[in-house]
Amino acid sequence: MKSNTAVVITDGAPQMDEKNRSEWTNEDKKKPNLDNVAKDILYKTLDKNTFSKVKMCNTTKEIWEKLIQFCEGNEQTKENKLSVAVQKFESIKMKSGESMSDFEERSSTLVNELTTLVPW
């Protein structure tokens, strides 16, 4: 558990100063546990494969950044996904024997994919 700190102004510059345990407020005592609660929530929602990639992270922030990297990829990967989705959108056609509702569902899925990939 990390110790709580307080901001102290010395020589005009703020510095972090470690608080003694006796000086901790109820809010200070809850702060380290919040990270553990958040980690627990993330761990419970991940599959075994993804969990194995983030289990060595020390903080929730590190886990979240790794998940973003794994799920979204780098800029080149994002651009490739976007160009593939645009090509699919440009060439979408109704298949023979396909109902209007099936075609609408396929189109909506593609539009949703494009919406998530386009940088706003």
C-alpha positions in Angstrom: 0.0 0.0 0.0 1.4 3.4 -1.0 1.7 6.0 1.7 -0.4 9.2 1.4 1.3 12.5 0.7 0.5 16.1 1.2 1.6 19.1 -0.9 4.0 21.3 1.1 5.2 24.7 -0.2 8.9 25.2 0.4 10.9 28.1 -1.1 7.9 28.9 -3.3 7.9 25.5 -5.0 5.3 22.8 -4.1 6.7 19.5 -3.0 5.2 16.2 -2.0 5.7 15.4 1.7 4.7 12.0 3.1 2.1 12.1 5.8 2.5 10.0 9.0 -0.1 7.3 9.4 -1.5 9.1 12.5 -2.2 12.2 10.2 -4.3 10.3 7.7 -7.9 11.3 7.3 -10.7 8.8 6.5 -10.4 9.9 2.8 -6.6 9.3 2.9 -7.2 5.8 4.2 -9.7 5.0 1.4 -7.4 6.2 -1.5 -5.1 3.2 -1.8 -8.0 0.8 -1.7 -9.7 2.5 -4.6 -7.0 1.4 -7.0 -7.4 -2.2 -5.7 -11.2 -2.0 -6.2 -10.7 -0.7 -9.8 -8.1 -3.4 -10.5 -10.4 -6.1 -9.2 -13.2 -4.9 -11.5 -11.0 -4.9 -14.5 -9.5 -8.3 -13.7 -13.0 -9.9 -13.3 -14.1 -8.6 -16.7 -11.1 -9.8 -18.7 -10.7 -13.2 -20.4 -7.7 -15.4 -19.5 -5.7 -14.3 -22.6 -6.1 -10.6 -21.9 -5.6 -11.0 -18.2 -2.2 -12.7 -18.8 -1.1 -9.6 -20.7 -2.0 -7.2 -17.9 -1.4 -9.1 -14.7 2.1 -7.7 -14.2 0.8 -4.1 -14.2 1.0 -2.4 -10.8 -1.7 0.2 -11.1 -5.1 0.5 -12.6 -3.8 3.2 -14.9 -1.1 0.9 -16.3 -3.7 -1.8 -16.9 -6.0 0.7 -18.7 -3.1 1.9 -20.9 -2.1 -1.6 -21.8 -5.7 -2.5 -22.7 -6.0 0.6 -24.9 -2.7 -0.5 -26.6 -4.0 -4.1 -27.2 -7.5 -3.2 -28.3 -6.9 -0.1 -30.4 -3.3 -0.7 -31.5 -0.9 2.0 -32.7 -1.7 4.7 -35.2 -0.7 2.5 -38.2 -3.1 -0.3 -37.0 -5.9 2.2 -36.6 -5.4 3.6 -40.1 -5.4 0.1 -41.5 -8.6 -0.9 -39.7 -10.2 2.3 -41.0 -9.2 1.8 -44.6 -10.5 -1.8 -44.5 -13.8 -0.6 -43.0 -14.2 2.1 -45.6 -13.5 -0.4 -48.4 -16.2 -2.7 -47.0 -18.6 0.2 -46.8 -18.0 1.3 -50.3 -18.5 -2.2 -51.7 -21.5 -3.2 -49.6 -24.3 -4.8 -51.6 -27.3 -6.8 -50.7 -26.7 -10.5 -51.2 -29.1 -12.6 -53.2 -31.7 -14.1 -50.9 -30.8 -11.7 -48.1 -33.7 -10.1 -46.3 -33.9 -6.3 -45.8 -33.6 -6.7 -42.1 -30.4 -8.8 -42.5 -28.9 -6.3 -44.9 -29.9 -3.4 -42.5 -28.2 -5.2 -39.6 -25.0 -5.8 -41.6 -25.0 -2.2 -42.7 -25.6 -0.9 -39.2 -22.7 -3.0 -37.9 -20.4 -1.6 -40.5 -21.5 2.0 -39.8 -20.9 1.4 -36.1 -17.4 0.1 -36.8 -16.7 3.1 -38.9 -17.9 5.4 -36.2 -15.6 3.9 -33.6 -12.6 4.1 -35.9 -13.0 7.7 -37.2 -11.0 10.1 -35.1 -13.3 13.0 -34.1 
